[in-house]
Every structure is written in C-alpha cells, then in structure tokens.
Amino acid sequence: MININLDEYLLDIDALRNLVRYQTAPRVSKESVAEHSFFVTSYVLKLHDYYDFDLAKALKMAILHDFSEVFISDVPHPIKKRFPKFEKELNEAEYQINKEYIGEDFANDLNEFNECTSIEGIMVALADVLSVVSYAKYEMELGNSKYMRNVYNRSKDRYRGLIQQADKYLRNNFTSFDIIKYVESFMDAKYNT
C-alpha cells in the first residue's frame, strides 16, 4: 500500500519525467528519471529469467527506486562516492521520504537496494548499473565519448561485482560467466540507427 492519495501520487510520479539525470555531466541526449526507472524495471523483469528472486518485490523496488528524487533531485554517483558523509545523509533523506510517502516496508526494501543486502536489492542494483551502461553506450554512439567512456568503464567493475554477489541465486544451467558474456555482448553491439 502507498501512503499518499492517488492525486498526490500522480503528481509526484509525473514530476519524474522532468528530472534529468547526469545534470552535472556533458550530454548529447537527456534521460529523465522516469525513463531510467522504465529501463531498470524492464531489466529486472528479464533478470528474473536467470535468477531466483521475488519478482513482485523487485519490480516495485525498481519502478520506485528513485521516487525520492522528486524531493531531493538526482545526485550523480561520482558525487556520492567522493563525499561518503553526504551519501549517508542522502540515503537517510531517501529513507524518510520513502517511509512517509510510500511506506515503511518499502523504505526498508529500498535500503536492501542501497546496501545490496537481499537478492532483490542486488537485482535492482544490477539493473540500475545496466541502465547506466546502456545510457553511456548510447551517448558514446551519439559522439559523447570522453565523459561517458569513463562512466561506461567504471560500470564494468560494478556490474561484475553484483553478478558475482548474486551467483548463488542463479537458476539451473546458468553461470555468472554467462551473464557477464550477455552483458558484454550488449555492450559491444551497435545500435540500429
């Protein structure tokens, strides 16, 4: 259950279309938080073919993982990593917003995403990184190679680590190597434009 009324929820969700990701970075195309959430959710749906986890829980986490940005905006990953105290405070603010507007259970679930303490949290984190890879790849193909190449390369260690962390949840006949191979095949593919 979501704590706020439908009219308020609709306004808040609609605001995500206007929040642009990578605000401090050079970009050729703009991606909204709403677009990003769509990709993360779509990737979680597909990851369920390979991993055993609670799909309903992970989908809710994926679609609303950036809901709090309606109130605190999008803060780029490098800023969070450079200022760990700020990241901690930001996570607390996200928790309080999610608790108030969505619900305490959801706020706790989102901590599983932020801290990668459950398979659902790991899957949403993996999907989140795959969305970053996808956007960086698209930007590079549009000519934004300098900044986005760094984003793209940094993401490799992140998704590989998450794939290894999720290894014990793989469904039969799949290995972490298979998943890495699929992701890297996508990374090497060219868009049909």
The 8 nearest C-alpha neighbors of each residue, nearest first, counted from 0:
[[1, 2, 102, 101, 3, 105, 104, 103],
 [0, 2, 101, 3, 102, 100, 4, 8],
 [3, 1, 101, 100, 102, 0, 4, 99],
 [4, 2, 100, 1, 8, 7, 5, 101],
 [5, 3, 7, 6, 8, 2, 1, 9],
 [4, 6, 8, 7, 9, 3, 10, 1],
 [7, 5, 9, 8, 4, 10, 3, 11],
 [8, 6, 10, 9, 4, 5, 11, 3],
 [7, 9, 5, 11, 10, 6, 12, 4],
 [10, 8, 6, 12, 7, 11, 13, 5],
 [11, 9, 13, 7, 8, 12, 14, 6],
 [10, 12, 8, 14, 13, 9, 7, 69],
 [13, 11, 9, 14, 15, 10, 8, 66],
 [12, 14, 10, 15, 11, 16, 9, 17],
 [13, 15, 11, 12, 16, 17, 10, 69],
 [16, 14, 33, 18, 17, 32, 13, 12],
 [15, 17, 33, 31, 14, 18, 13, 32],
 [18, 16, 15, 14, 19, 31, 32, 13],
 [19, 17, 15, 31, 32, 16, 20, 14],
 [18, 20, 31, 30, 32, 17, 22, 29],
 [19, 21, 22, 31, 30, 73, 32, 18],
 [22, 20, 24, 23, 75, 19, 73, 26],
 [23, 21, 20, 24, 19, 75, 73, 25],
 [22, 24, 21, 25, 75, 20, 74, 26],
 [25, 23, 21, 22, 26, 146, 147, 75],
 [24, 26, 23, 146, 27, 143, 21, 22],
 [27, 25, 28, 24, 29, 143, 138, 21],
 [26, 28, 138, 143, 141, 29, 25, 142],
 [29, 27, 26, 30, 138, 141, 137, 134],
 [28, 30, 19, 31, 26, 27, 20, 21],
 [31, 29, 19, 20, 34, 28, 32, 35],
 [32, 30, 19, 34, 33, 18, 16, 20],
 [31, 33, 35, 15, 34, 18, 36, 19],
 [34, 32, 16, 15, 36, 31, 35, 37],
 [35, 33, 37, 31, 36, 32, 30, 38],
 [34, 36, 32, 38, 37, 33, 39, 31],
 [37, 35, 39, 33, 62, 34, 38, 40],
 [38, 36, 34, 40, 35, 39, 41, 33],
 [37, 39, 41, 35, 40, 36, 130, 42],
 [38, 40, 126, 36, 42, 127, 41, 37],
 [41, 39, 61, 43, 37, 38, 42, 62],
 [40, 42, 38, 44, 43, 39, 37, 45],
 [41, 43, 45, 39, 44, 126, 40, 46],
 [44, 42, 46, 40, 45, 41, 126, 39],
 [43, 45, 41, 42, 47, 46, 40, 58],
 [46, 44, 42, 47, 43, 48, 41, 49],
 [47, 45, 43, 48, 49, 44, 42, 50],
 [46, 48, 50, 45, 49, 44, 43, 51],
 [49, 47, 46, 45, 50, 44, 170, 51],
 [50, 48, 47, 46, 170, 169, 173, 51],
 [51, 49, 169, 47, 170, 168, 48, 46],
 [50, 52, 168, 170, 169, 47, 49, 53],
 [53, 51, 54, 119, 50, 118, 47, 168],
 [54, 52, 56, 55, 57, 119, 51, 118],
 [53, 55, 57, 56, 52, 58, 47, 44],
 [56, 54, 58, 57, 53, 59, 60, 52],
 [55, 57, 59, 54, 53, 58, 60, 119],
 [56, 58, 60, 119, 54, 59, 55, 61],
 [59, 57, 61, 55, 60, 56, 40, 54],
 [60, 58, 56, 62, 61, 57, 63, 55],
 [59, 61, 57, 64, 58, 63, 62, 56],
 [62, 60, 58, 40, 64, 59, 63, 123],
 [61, 63, 36, 59, 40, 60, 64, 58],
 [62, 64, 66, 60, 65, 61, 59, 36],
 [65, 63, 61, 60, 66, 62, 109, 36],
 [64, 66, 63, 67, 68, 32, 36, 62],
 [67, 65, 63, 68, 64, 69, 12, 97],
 [68, 66, 69, 65, 93, 70, 96, 97],
 [69, 67, 72, 71, 70, 66, 65, 73],
 [68, 70, 67, 72, 71, 66, 15, 14],
 [69, 71, 68, 67, 72, 96, 66, 11],
 [70, 72, 68, 69, 67, 73, 93, 92],
 [73, 71, 68, 69, 70, 74, 18, 67],
 [74, 72, 68, 20, 75, 71, 18, 19],
 [73, 75, 72, 76, 78, 79, 21, 22],
 [76, 74, 78, 77, 21, 73, 79, 23],
 [75, 77, 79, 78, 80, 74, 81, 21],
 [78, 76, 80, 79, 75, 81, 82, 74],
 [79, 77, 81, 76, 80, 75, 82, 74],
 [78, 80, 86, 76, 82, 77, 81, 83],
 [81, 79, 77, 78, 82, 83, 76, 86],
 [80, 82, 78, 79, 77, 83, 76, 86],
 [81, 83, 85, 79, 80, 84, 78, 86],
 [84, 82, 86, 85, 80, 79, 87, 81],
 [85, 83, 87, 86, 82, 88, 79, 89],
 [84, 86, 88, 82, 83, 87, 89, 79],
 [87, 85, 79, 83, 89, 84, 88, 90],
 [86, 88, 84, 90, 85, 89, 83, 91],
 [89, 87, 91, 85, 90, 86, 92, 84],
 [88, 90, 86, 92, 91, 87, 85, 93],
 [91, 89, 93, 87, 92, 88, 86, 94],
 [90, 92, 94, 88, 89, 93, 95, 87],
 [91, 93, 89, 95, 94, 90, 96, 88],
 [94, 92, 90, 96, 91, 67, 95, 97],
 [93, 95, 91, 97, 106, 92, 96, 98],
 [94, 96, 98, 92, 97, 93, 99, 91],
 [97, 95, 93, 99, 98, 94, 67, 100],
 [96, 98, 106, 101, 94, 100, 99, 95],
 [99, 97, 103, 102, 95, 106, 96, 101],
 [100, 98, 96, 97, 102, 101, 95, 2],
 [99, 101, 97, 2, 3, 98, 96, 102],
 [102, 100, 1, 2, 97, 98, 99, 105],
 [103, 101, 98, 105, 104, 2, 99, 1],
 [102, 104, 98, 106, 105, 107, 97, 101],
 [105, 103, 107, 106, 102, 108, 98, 101],
 [104, 106, 108, 107, 102, 103, 109, 101],
 [105, 107, 103, 98, 97, 109, 94, 108],
 [108, 106, 110, 104, 105, 109, 103, 111],
 [109, 107, 105, 111, 110, 106, 104, 112],
 [110, 108, 112, 106, 111, 107, 105, 113],
 [109, 111, 113, 107, 112, 108, 114, 106],
 [112, 110, 120, 116, 108, 109, 115, 114],
 [120, 113, 111, 109, 115, 110, 114, 124],
 [114, 112, 110, 111, 115, 109, 120, 124],
 [113, 115, 111, 116, 112, 110, 120, 121],
 [116, 114, 121, 112, 120, 111, 117, 113],
 [115, 117, 111, 114, 120, 118, 112, 121],
 [118, 116, 120, 119, 111, 115, 121, 112],
 [117, 119, 121, 120, 122, 52, 165, 116],
 [118, 120, 57, 122, 117, 121, 52, 123],
 [112, 121, 119, 111, 115, 117, 123, 118],
 [120, 122, 115, 118, 124, 119, 123, 125],
 [123, 121, 125, 119, 124, 120, 118, 126],
 [122, 124, 126, 120, 125, 121, 61, 127],
 [125, 123, 127, 121, 122, 126, 112, 120],
 [126, 124, 122, 128, 127, 123, 158, 121],
 [125, 127, 129, 123, 39, 42, 128, 124],
 [128, 126, 124, 130, 39, 125, 129, 123],
 [127, 129, 131, 125, 130, 126, 158, 132],
 [130, 128, 126, 132, 131, 127, 133, 125],
 [129, 131, 133, 127, 128, 132, 39, 38],
 [130, 132, 128, 134, 129, 133, 135, 127],
 [133, 131, 129, 135, 130, 151, 134, 136],
 [132, 134, 130, 136, 131, 135, 129, 137],
 [133, 135, 137, 131, 136, 132, 138, 130],
 [136, 134, 138, 132, 147, 137, 133, 151],
 [135, 137, 133, 139, 134, 138, 132, 140],
 [138, 136, 134, 140, 135, 139, 133, 141],
 [137, 139, 141, 135, 143, 140, 136, 134],
 [140, 138, 144, 143, 142, 136, 141, 137],
 [139, 141, 137, 142, 138, 136, 143, 144],
 [142, 140, 138, 139, 143, 137, 27, 144],
 [141, 143, 139, 140, 144, 138, 27, 145],
 [144, 142, 139, 138, 141, 145, 147, 27],
 [143, 145, 139, 148, 147, 142, 146, 138],
 [146, 144, 148, 147, 143, 149, 139, 142],
 [147, 145, 148, 149, 144, 150, 143, 25],
 [146, 148, 150, 135, 149, 144, 145, 151],
 [147, 149, 151, 144, 150, 145, 146, 152],
 [150, 148, 152, 147, 151, 146, 153, 145],
 [151, 149, 147, 153, 148, 152, 154, 135],
 [150, 152, 148, 154, 149, 132, 153, 135],
 [151, 153, 149, 154, 155, 150, 148, 156],
 [154, 152, 150, 155, 151, 149, 156, 157],
 [153, 155, 157, 151, 152, 156, 158, 150],
 [156, 154, 157, 158, 152, 153, 159, 151],
 [157, 155, 159, 154, 158, 160, 153, 152],
 [156, 158, 154, 160, 155, 159, 161, 153],
 [159, 157, 161, 160, 155, 156, 125, 162],
 [158, 160, 162, 156, 161, 157, 155, 163],
 [161, 159, 163, 157, 158, 162, 156, 164],
 [160, 162, 164, 158, 163, 159, 125, 165],
 [163, 161, 159, 165, 164, 160, 158, 175],
 [162, 164, 166, 160, 165, 161, 159, 175],
 [163, 165, 161, 162, 166, 160, 121, 167],
 [166, 164, 162, 163, 168, 167, 161, 118],
 [165, 167, 163, 168, 169, 164, 175, 162],
 [166, 168, 169, 165, 164, 163, 170, 50],
 [169, 167, 50, 51, 166, 165, 170, 118],
 [170, 168, 50, 166, 167, 49, 173, 51],
 [169, 171, 50, 49, 51, 173, 168, 172],
 [172, 170, 173, 169, 49, 174, 50, 168],
 [171, 173, 170, 174, 169, 49, 177, 175],
 [174, 172, 171, 170, 177, 169, 49, 175],
 [175, 173, 177, 176, 178, 169, 172, 166],
 [174, 176, 178, 177, 166, 162, 179, 163],
 [175, 177, 179, 174, 178, 180, 173, 181],
 [178, 176, 180, 174, 175, 179, 173, 181],
 [177, 179, 181, 175, 180, 176, 182, 174],
 [178, 180, 176, 182, 181, 177, 183, 175],
 [179, 181, 177, 183, 178, 182, 184, 176],
 [182, 180, 184, 178, 179, 183, 177, 185],
 [183, 181, 179, 185, 184, 180, 178, 186],
 [182, 184, 186, 180, 185, 181, 179, 187],
 [183, 185, 181, 187, 186, 182, 180, 188],
 [186, 184, 188, 182, 183, 187, 181, 189],
 [185, 187, 183, 184, 188, 182, 136, 132],
 [186, 188, 184, 185, 183, 189, 182, 136],
 [189, 187, 185, 186, 184, 190, 183, 191],
 [190, 188, 191, 187, 140, 186, 185, 192],
 [189, 191, 192, 188, 137, 140, 136, 185],
 [192, 190, 189, 188, 140, 137, 141, 185],
 [191, 190, 189, 140, 141, 137, 188, 138]]
